[in-house]
Amino acid sequence: MKKLMAYLKDESGQTSTEYILLVAVVAMIVFKFKNVASERLTKITGSVFDQADTMVGDMNK
């Protein structure tokens, strides 16, 4: 009985399982919000380049 209880309390193999579950959760979150992040980054970079074009145009006047 003591050996069975010691076996059930042994947590050495759970570490890799926990990491795999953590990676799976992070991957699901990334895939869930991939489109939203892509749209926002496109808007931000577009805005930055538009402002840079305006500044360069103002310098050339």
PDB file of N, CA, C and O in Angstrom:
ATOM      1  N   MET A   1       0.828  -1.194   0.000  1.00  0.00           N
ATOM      2  CA  MET A   1       0.000   0.000   0.000  1.00  0.00           C
ATOM      3  C   MET A   1       0.875   1.262   0.000  1.00  0.00           C
ATOM      4  O   MET A   1       0.553   2.247  -0.663  1.00  0.00           O
ATOM      5  N   LYS A   2       1.974   1.220   0.742  1.00  0.00           N
ATOM      6  CA  LYS A   2       2.861   2.379   0.810  1.00  0.00           C
ATOM      7  C   LYS A   2       3.490   2.659  -0.550  1.00  0.00           C
ATOM      8  O   LYS A   2       3.667   3.816  -0.933  1.00  0.00           O
ATOM      9  N   LYS A   3       3.829   1.591  -1.281  1.00  0.00           N
ATOM     10  CA  LYS A   3       4.430   1.771  -2.600  1.00  0.00           C
ATOM     11  C   LYS A   3       3.426   2.389  -3.564  1.00  0.00           C
ATOM     12  O   LYS A   3       3.791   3.224  -4.391  1.00  0.00           O
ATOM     13  N   LEU A   4       2.176   1.986  -3.463  1.00  0.00           N
ATOM     14  CA  LEU A   4       1.131   2.549  -4.328  1.00  0.00           C
ATOM     15  C   LEU A   4       0.932   4.032  -4.022  1.00  0.00           C
ATOM     16  O   LEU A   4       0.819   4.846  -4.939  1.00  0.00           O
ATOM     17  N   MET A   5       0.891   4.375  -2.767  1.00  0.00           N
ATOM     18  CA  MET A   5       0.720   5.783  -2.380  1.00  0.00           C
ATOM     19  C   MET A   5       1.924   6.613  -2.815  1.00  0.00           C
ATOM     20  O   MET A   5       1.764   7.748  -3.262  1.00  0.00           O
ATOM     21  N   ALA A   6       3.115   6.061  -2.690  1.00  0.00           N
ATOM     22  CA  ALA A   6       4.319   6.766  -3.122  1.00  0.00           C
ATOM     23  C   ALA A   6       4.301   6.970  -4.637  1.00  0.00           C
ATOM     24  O   ALA A   6       4.712   8.018  -5.134  1.00  0.00           O
ATOM     25  N   TYR A   7       3.822   5.959  -5.367  1.00  0.00           N
ATOM     26  CA  TYR A   7       3.719   6.067  -6.827  1.00  0.00           C
ATOM     27  C   TYR A   7       2.709   7.143  -7.225  1.00  0.00           C
ATOM     28  O   TYR A   7       2.967   7.914  -8.150  1.00  0.00           O
ATOM     29  N   LEU A   8       1.584   7.206  -6.555  1.00  0.00           N
ATOM     30  CA  LEU A   8       0.549   8.196  -6.875  1.00  0.00           C
ATOM     31  C   LEU A   8       0.981   9.614  -6.523  1.00  0.00           C
ATOM     32  O   LEU A   8       0.547  10.569  -7.167  1.00  0.00           O
ATOM     33  N   LYS A   9       1.825   9.762  -5.516  1.00  0.00           N
ATOM     34  CA  LYS A   9       2.294  11.085  -5.110  1.00  0.00           C
ATOM     35  C   LYS A   9       3.487  11.576  -5.925  1.00  0.00           C
ATOM     36  O   LYS A   9       3.849  12.751  -5.853  1.00  0.00           O
ATOM     37  N   ASP A  10       4.094  10.688  -6.692  1.00  0.00           N
ATOM     38  CA  ASP A  10       5.261  11.052  -7.503  1.00  0.00           C
ATOM     39  C   ASP A  10       4.822  11.978  -8.632  1.00  0.00           C
ATOM     40  O   ASP A  10       3.980  11.602  -9.448  1.00  0.00           O
ATOM     41  N   GLU A  11       5.384  13.182  -8.686  1.00  0.00           N
ATOM     42  CA  GLU A  11       4.990  14.184  -9.677  1.00  0.00           C
ATOM     43  C   GLU A  11       6.087  14.458 -10.703  1.00  0.00           C
ATOM     44  O   GLU A  11       6.011  15.463 -11.410  1.00  0.00           O
ATOM     45  N   SER A  12       7.080  13.620 -10.807  1.00  0.00           N
ATOM     46  CA  SER A  12       8.209  13.905 -11.689  1.00  0.00           C
ATOM     47  C   SER A  12       7.814  13.887 -13.162  1.00  0.00           C
ATOM     48  O   SER A  12       8.401  14.636 -13.943  1.00  0.00           O
ATOM     49  N   GLY A  13       6.863  13.081 -13.573  1.00  0.00           N
ATOM     50  CA  GLY A  13       6.461  13.015 -14.975  1.00  0.00           C
ATOM     51  C   GLY A  13       5.478  14.096 -15.368  1.00  0.00           C
ATOM     52  O   GLY A  13       5.229  14.286 -16.558  1.00  0.00           O
ATOM     53  N   GLN A  14       4.922  14.797 -14.431  1.00  0.00           N
ATOM     54  CA  GLN A  14       3.908  15.796 -14.738  1.00  0.00           C
ATOM     55  C   GLN A  14       4.486  17.082 -15.290  1.00  0.00           C
ATOM     56  O   GLN A  14       3.754  17.866 -15.895  1.00  0.00           O
ATOM     57  N   THR A  15       5.742  17.322 -15.108  1.00  0.00           N
ATOM     58  CA  THR A  15       6.337  18.578 -15.530  1.00  0.00           C
ATOM     59  C   THR A  15       6.234  18.760 -17.042  1.00  0.00           C
ATOM     60  O   THR A  15       5.831  19.826 -17.507  1.00  0.00           O
ATOM     61  N   SER A  16       6.584  17.753 -17.803  1.00  0.00           N
ATOM     62  CA  SER A  16       6.516  17.878 -19.260  1.00  0.00           C
ATOM     63  C   SER A  16       5.071  18.010 -19.727  1.00  0.00           C
ATOM     64  O   SER A  16       4.795  18.739 -20.681  1.00  0.00           O
ATOM     65  N   THR A  17       4.160  17.324 -19.077  1.00  0.00           N
ATOM     66  CA  THR A  17       2.745  17.433 -19.424  1.00  0.00           C
ATOM     67  C   THR A  17       2.244  18.849 -19.188  1.00  0.00           C
ATOM     68  O   THR A  17       1.484  19.381 -19.997  1.00  0.00           O
ATOM     69  N   GLU A  18       2.658  19.456 -18.103  1.00  0.00           N
ATOM     70  CA  GLU A  18       2.242  20.824 -17.807  1.00  0.00           C
ATOM     71  C   GLU A  18       2.773  21.793 -18.851  1.00  0.00           C
ATOM     72  O   GLU A  18       2.062  22.710 -19.263  1.00  0.00           O
ATOM     73  N   TYR A  19       4.017  21.602 -19.284  1.00  0.00           N
ATOM     74  CA  TYR A  19       4.576  22.471 -20.321  1.00  0.00           C
ATOM     75  C   TYR A  19       3.832  22.297 -21.644  1.00  0.00           C
ATOM     76  O   TYR A  19       3.574  23.275 -22.345  1.00  0.00           O
ATOM     77  N   ILE A  20       3.492  21.067 -21.983  1.00  0.00           N
ATOM     78  CA  ILE A  20       2.759  20.811 -23.225  1.00  0.00           C
ATOM     79  C   ILE A  20       1.386  21.483 -23.179  1.00  0.00           C
ATOM     80  O   ILE A  20       0.961  22.088 -24.164  1.00  0.00           O
ATOM     81  N   LEU A  21       0.701  21.385 -22.059  1.00  0.00           N
ATOM     82  CA  LEU A  21      -0.601  22.040 -21.919  1.00  0.00           C
ATOM     83  C   LEU A  21      -0.471  23.558 -21.995  1.00  0.00           C
ATOM     84  O   LEU A  21      -1.310  24.225 -22.601  1.00  0.00           O
ATOM     85  N   LEU A  22       0.566  24.097 -21.389  1.00  0.00           N
ATOM     86  CA  LEU A  22       0.796  25.539 -21.433  1.00  0.00           C
ATOM     87  C   LEU A  22       1.045  26.010 -22.868  1.00  0.00           C
ATOM     88  O   LEU A  22       0.499  27.028 -23.293  1.00  0.00           O
ATOM     89  N   VAL A  23       1.866  25.273 -23.606  1.00  0.00           N
ATOM     90  CA  VAL A  23       2.137  25.619 -25.001  1.00  0.00           C
ATOM     91  C   VAL A  23       0.863  25.522 -25.830  1.00  0.00           C
ATOM     92  O   VAL A  23       0.628  26.357 -26.704  1.00  0.00           O
ATOM     93  N   ALA A  24       0.043  24.518 -25.567  1.00  0.00           N
ATOM     94  CA  ALA A  24      -1.210  24.361 -26.308  1.00  0.00           C
ATOM     95  C   ALA A  24      -2.157  25.535 -26.046  1.00  0.00           C
ATOM     96  O   ALA A  24      -2.804  26.024 -26.972  1.00  0.00           O
ATOM     97  N   VAL A  25      -2.241  25.982 -24.814  1.00  0.00           N
ATOM     98  CA  VAL A  25      -3.114  27.115 -24.480  1.00  0.00           C
ATOM     99  C   VAL A  25      -2.609  28.392 -25.151  1.00  0.00           C
ATOM    100  O   VAL A  25      -3.400  29.155 -25.704  1.00  0.00           O
ATOM    101  N   VAL A  26      -1.303  28.625 -25.106  1.00  0.00           N
ATOM    102  CA  VAL A  26      -0.730  29.818 -25.751  1.00  0.00           C
ATOM    103  C   VAL A  26      -0.967  29.771 -27.258  1.00  0.00           C
ATOM    104  O   VAL A  26      -1.291  30.790 -27.868  1.00  0.00           O
ATOM    105  N   ALA A  27      -0.810  28.604 -27.855  1.00  0.00           N
ATOM    106  CA  ALA A  27      -1.035  28.467 -29.295  1.00  0.00           C
ATOM    107  C   ALA A  27      -2.485  28.750 -29.648  1.00  0.00           C
ATOM    108  O   ALA A  27      -2.754  29.400 -30.658  1.00  0.00           O
ATOM    109  N   MET A  28      -3.421  28.277 -28.840  1.00  0.00           N
ATOM    110  CA  MET A  28      -4.840  28.554 -29.100  1.00  0.00           C
ATOM    111  C   MET A  28      -5.134  30.042 -29.007  1.00  0.00           C
ATOM    112  O   MET A  28      -5.896  30.573 -29.815  1.00  0.00           O
ATOM    113  N   ILE A  29      -4.541  30.722 -28.031  1.00  0.00           N
ATOM    114  CA  ILE A  29      -4.761  32.161 -27.881  1.00  0.00           C
ATOM    115  C   ILE A  29      -4.196  32.909 -29.086  1.00  0.00           C
ATOM    116  O   ILE A  29      -4.831  33.829 -29.602  1.00  0.00           O
ATOM    117  N   VAL A  30      -3.011  32.519 -29.530  1.00  0.00           N
ATOM    118  CA  VAL A  30      -2.389  33.174 -30.689  1.00  0.00           C
ATOM    119  C   VAL A  30      -3.251  32.991 -31.927  1.00  0.00           C
ATOM    120  O   VAL A  30      -3.498  33.952 -32.654  1.00  0.00           O
ATOM    121  N   PHE A  31      -3.711  31.772 -32.176  1.00  0.00           N
ATOM    122  CA  PHE A  31      -4.535  31.518 -33.353  1.00  0.00           C
ATOM    123  C   PHE A  31      -5.882  32.224 -33.255  1.00  0.00           C
ATOM    124  O   PHE A  31      -6.429  32.646 -34.274  1.00  0.00           O
ATOM    125  N   LYS A  32      -6.419  32.358 -32.059  1.00  0.00           N
ATOM    126  CA  LYS A  32      -7.717  33.016 -31.865  1.00  0.00           C
ATOM    127  C   LYS A  32      -7.629  34.505 -32.212  1.00  0.00           C
ATOM    128  O   LYS A  32      -8.533  35.040 -32.853  1.00  0.00           O
ATOM    129  N   PHE A  33      -6.561  35.172 -31.801  1.00  0.00           N
ATOM    130  CA  PHE A  33      -6.458  36.610 -31.975  1.00  0.00           C
ATOM    131  C   PHE A  33      -5.510  37.019 -33.100  1.00  0.00           C
ATOM    132  O   PHE A  33      -5.129  38.186 -33.192  1.00  0.00           O
ATOM    133  N   LYS A  34      -5.127  36.076 -33.952  1.00  0.00           N
ATOM    134  CA  LYS A  34      -4.190  36.347 -35.041  1.00  0.00           C
ATOM    135  C   LYS A  34      -4.744  37.397 -36.000  1.00  0.00           C
ATOM    136  O   LYS A  34      -4.031  38.330 -36.368  1.00  0.00           O
ATOM    137  N   ASN A  35      -5.985  37.260 -36.403  1.00  0.00           N
ATOM    138  CA  ASN A  35      -6.583  38.197 -37.362  1.00  0.00           C
ATOM    139  C   ASN A  35      -6.734  39.591 -36.768  1.00  0.00           C
ATOM    140  O   ASN A  35      -6.482  40.587 -37.445  1.00  0.00           O
ATOM    141  N   VAL A  36      -7.139  39.664 -35.523  1.00  0.00           N
ATOM    142  CA  VAL A  36      -7.314  40.961 -34.864  1.00  0.00           C
ATOM    143  C   VAL A  36      -5.973  41.680 -34.764  1.00  0.00           C
ATOM    144  O   VAL A  36      -5.876  42.869 -35.066  1.00  0.00           O
ATOM    145  N   ALA A  37      -4.951  40.962 -34.344  1.00  0.00           N
ATOM    146  CA  ALA A  37      -3.625  41.568 -34.207  1.00  0.00           C
ATOM    147  C   ALA A  37      -3.086  42.000 -35.565  1.00  0.00           C
ATOM    148  O   ALA A  37      -2.466  43.057 -35.682  1.00  0.00           O
ATOM    149  N   SER A  38      -3.318  41.200 -36.573  1.00  0.00           N
ATOM    150  CA  SER A  38      -2.835  41.534 -37.911  1.00  0.00           C
ATOM    151  C   SER A  38      -3.499  42.809 -38.436  1.00  0.00           C
ATOM    152  O   SER A  38      -2.833  43.672 -39.008  1.00  0.00           O
ATOM    153  N   GLU A  39      -4.800  42.919 -38.241  1.00  0.00           N
ATOM    154  CA  GLU A  39      -5.511  44.125 -38.687  1.00  0.00           C
ATOM    155  C   GLU A  39      -5.011  45.366 -37.963  1.00  0.00           C
ATOM    156  O   GLU A  39      -4.796  46.407 -38.584  1.00  0.00           O
ATOM    157  N   ARG A  40      -4.829  45.260 -36.666  1.00  0.00           N
ATOM    158  CA  ARG A  40      -4.380  46.421 -35.884  1.00  0.00           C
ATOM    159  C   ARG A  40      -2.961  46.830 -36.264  1.00  0.00           C
ATOM    160  O   ARG A  40      -2.664  48.019 -36.379  1.00  0.00           O
ATOM    161  N   LEU A  41      -2.083  45.846 -36.459  1.00  0.00           N
ATOM    162  CA  LEU A  41      -0.718  46.174 -36.862  1.00  0.00           C
ATOM    163  C   LEU A  41      -0.684  46.807 -38.244  1.00  0.00           C
ATOM    164  O   LEU A  41       0.119  47.707 -38.490  1.00  0.00           O
ATOM    165  N   THR A  42      -1.541  46.353 -39.144  1.00  0.00           N
ATOM    166  CA  THR A  42      -1.618  46.945 -40.474  1.00  0.00           C
ATOM    167  C   THR A  42      -2.078  48.397 -40.391  1.00  0.00           C
ATOM    168  O   THR A  42      -1.540  49.261 -41.084  1.00  0.00           O
ATOM    169  N   LYS A  43      -3.067  48.668 -39.550  1.00  0.00           N
ATOM    170  CA  LYS A  43      -3.541  50.049 -39.378  1.00  0.00           C
ATOM    171  C   LYS A  43      -2.449  50.933 -38.778  1.00  0.00           C
ATOM    172  O   LYS A  43      -2.259  52.069 -39.214  1.00  0.00           O
ATOM    173  N   ILE A  44      -1.741  50.419 -37.789  1.00  0.00           N
ATOM    174  CA  ILE A  44      -0.691  51.208 -37.134  1.00  0.00           C
ATOM    175  C   ILE A  44       0.433  51.520 -38.108  1.00  0.00           C
ATOM    176  O   ILE A  44       0.867  52.668 -38.206  1.00  0.00           O
ATOM    177  N   THR A  45       0.911  50.510 -38.830  1.00  0.00           N
ATOM    178  CA  THR A  45       2.007  50.763 -39.767  1.00  0.00           C
ATOM    179  C   THR A  45       1.561  51.672 -40.902  1.00  0.00           C
ATOM    180  O   THR A  45       2.331  52.518 -41.356  1.00  0.00           O
ATOM    181  N   GLY A  46       0.328  51.508 -41.366  1.00  0.00           N
ATOM    182  CA  GLY A  46      -0.193  52.403 -42.403  1.00  0.00           C
ATOM    183  C   GLY A  46      -0.236  53.837 -41.929  1.00  0.00           C
ATOM    184  O   GLY A  46       0.118  54.752 -42.672  1.00  0.00           O
ATOM    185  N   SER A  47      -0.666  54.039 -40.699  1.00  0.00           N
ATOM    186  CA  SER A  47      -0.728  55.378 -40.124  1.00  0.00           C
ATOM    187  C   SER A  47       0.663  55.993 -39.997  1.00  0.00           C
ATOM    188  O   SER A  47       0.858  57.170 -40.301  1.00  0.00           O
ATOM    189  N   VAL A  48       1.618  55.198 -39.550  1.00  0.00           N
ATOM    190  CA  VAL A  48       2.985  55.698 -39.397  1.00  0.00           C
ATOM    191  C   VAL A  48       3.556  56.108 -40.754  1.00  0.00           C
ATOM    192  O   VAL A  48       4.156  57.177 -40.871  1.00  0.00           O
ATOM    193  N   PHE A  49       3.379  55.277 -41.775  1.00  0.00           N
ATOM    194  CA  PHE A  49       3.916  55.595 -43.091  1.00  0.00           C
ATOM    195  C   PHE A  49       3.194  56.787 -43.726  1.00  0.00           C
ATOM    196  O   PHE A  49       3.816  57.578 -44.435  1.00  0.00           O
ATOM    197  N   ASP A  50       1.899  56.920 -43.479  1.00  0.00           N
ATOM    198  CA  ASP A  50       1.168  58.086 -43.986  1.00  0.00           C
ATOM    199  C   ASP A  50       1.695  59.372 -43.349  1.00  0.00           C
ATOM    200  O   ASP A  50       1.878  60.379 -44.032  1.00  0.00           O
ATOM    201  N   GLN A  51       1.933  59.331 -42.057  1.00  0.00           N
ATOM    202  CA  GLN A  51       2.464  60.511 -41.372  1.00  0.00           C
ATOM    203  C   GLN A  51       3.880  60.823 -41.850  1.00  0.00           C
ATOM    204  O   GLN A  51       4.236  61.992 -41.995  1.00  0.00           O
ATOM    205  N   ALA A  52       4.684  59.803 -42.095  1.00  0.00           N
ATOM    206  CA  ALA A  52       6.040  60.029 -42.601  1.00  0.00           C
ATOM    207  C   ALA A  52       5.995  60.645 -43.992  1.00  0.00           C
ATOM    208  O   ALA A  52       6.779  61.545 -44.294  1.00  0.00           O
ATOM    209  N   ASP A  53       5.087  60.172 -44.843  1.00  0.00           N
ATOM    210  CA  ASP A  53       4.941  60.751 -46.174  1.00  0.00           C
ATOM    211  C   ASP A  53       4.522  62.216 -46.096  1.00  0.00           C
ATOM    212  O   ASP A  53       5.003  63.047 -46.867  1.00  0.00           O
ATOM    213  N   THR A  54       3.635  62.525 -45.175  1.00  0.00           N
ATOM    214  CA  THR A  54       3.184  63.908 -44.998  1.00  0.00           C
ATOM    215  C   THR A  54       4.331  64.782 -44.533  1.00  0.00           C
ATOM    216  O   THR A  54       4.483  65.906 -45.012  1.00  0.00           O
ATOM    217  N   MET A  55       5.145  64.286 -43.604  1.00  0.00           N
ATOM    218  CA  MET A  55       6.274  65.077 -43.112  1.00  0.00           C
ATOM    219  C   MET A  55       7.310  65.307 -44.220  1.00  0.00           C
ATOM    220  O   MET A  55       7.858  66.403 -44.346  1.00  0.00           O
ATOM    221  N   VAL A  56       7.572  64.278 -45.013  1.00  0.00           N
ATOM    222  CA  VAL A  56       8.534  64.430 -46.100  1.00  0.00           C
ATOM    223  C   VAL A  56       7.992  65.390 -47.149  1.00  0.00           C
ATOM    224  O   VAL A  56       8.743  66.191 -47.706  1.00  0.00           O
ATOM    225  N   GLY A  57       6.702  65.313 -47.420  1.00  0.00           N
ATOM    226  CA  GLY A  57       6.079  66.240 -48.370  1.00  0.00           C
ATOM    227  C   GLY A  57       6.148  67.673 -47.894  1.00  0.00           C
ATOM    228  O   GLY A  57       6.367  68.585 -48.691  1.00  0.00           O
ATOM    229  N   ASP A  58       5.960  67.884 -46.582  1.00  0.00           N
ATOM    230  CA  ASP A  58       6.049  69.232 -46.011  1.00  0.00           C
ATOM    231  C   ASP A  58       7.469  69.778 -46.071  1.00  0.00           C
ATOM    232  O   ASP A  58       7.662  70.986 -46.208  1.00  0.00           O
ATOM    233  N   MET A  59       8.458  68.906 -45.971  1.00  0.00           N
ATOM    234  CA  MET A  59       9.859  69.323 -46.031  1.00  0.00           C
ATOM    235  C   MET A  59      10.238  69.761 -47.443  1.00  0.00           C
ATOM    236  O   MET A  59      11.063  70.659 -47.606  1.00  0.00           O
ATOM    237  N   ASN A  60       9.664  69.157 -48.440  1.00  0.00           N
ATOM    238  CA  ASN A  60       9.992  69.442 -49.820  1.00  0.00           C
ATOM    239  C   ASN A  60       9.346  70.722 -50.331  1.00  0.00           C
ATOM    240  O   ASN A  60       9.702  71.188 -51.413  1.00  0.00           O
ATOM    241  N   LYS A  61       8.428  71.296 -49.605  1.00  0.00           N
ATOM    242  CA  LYS A  61       7.744  72.524 -50.050  1.00  0.00           C
ATOM    243  C   LYS A  61       8.611  73.722 -49.879  1.00  0.00           C
ATOM    244  O   LYS A  61       8.196  74.835 -50.202  1.00  0.00           O
TER     245      LYS A  61
END
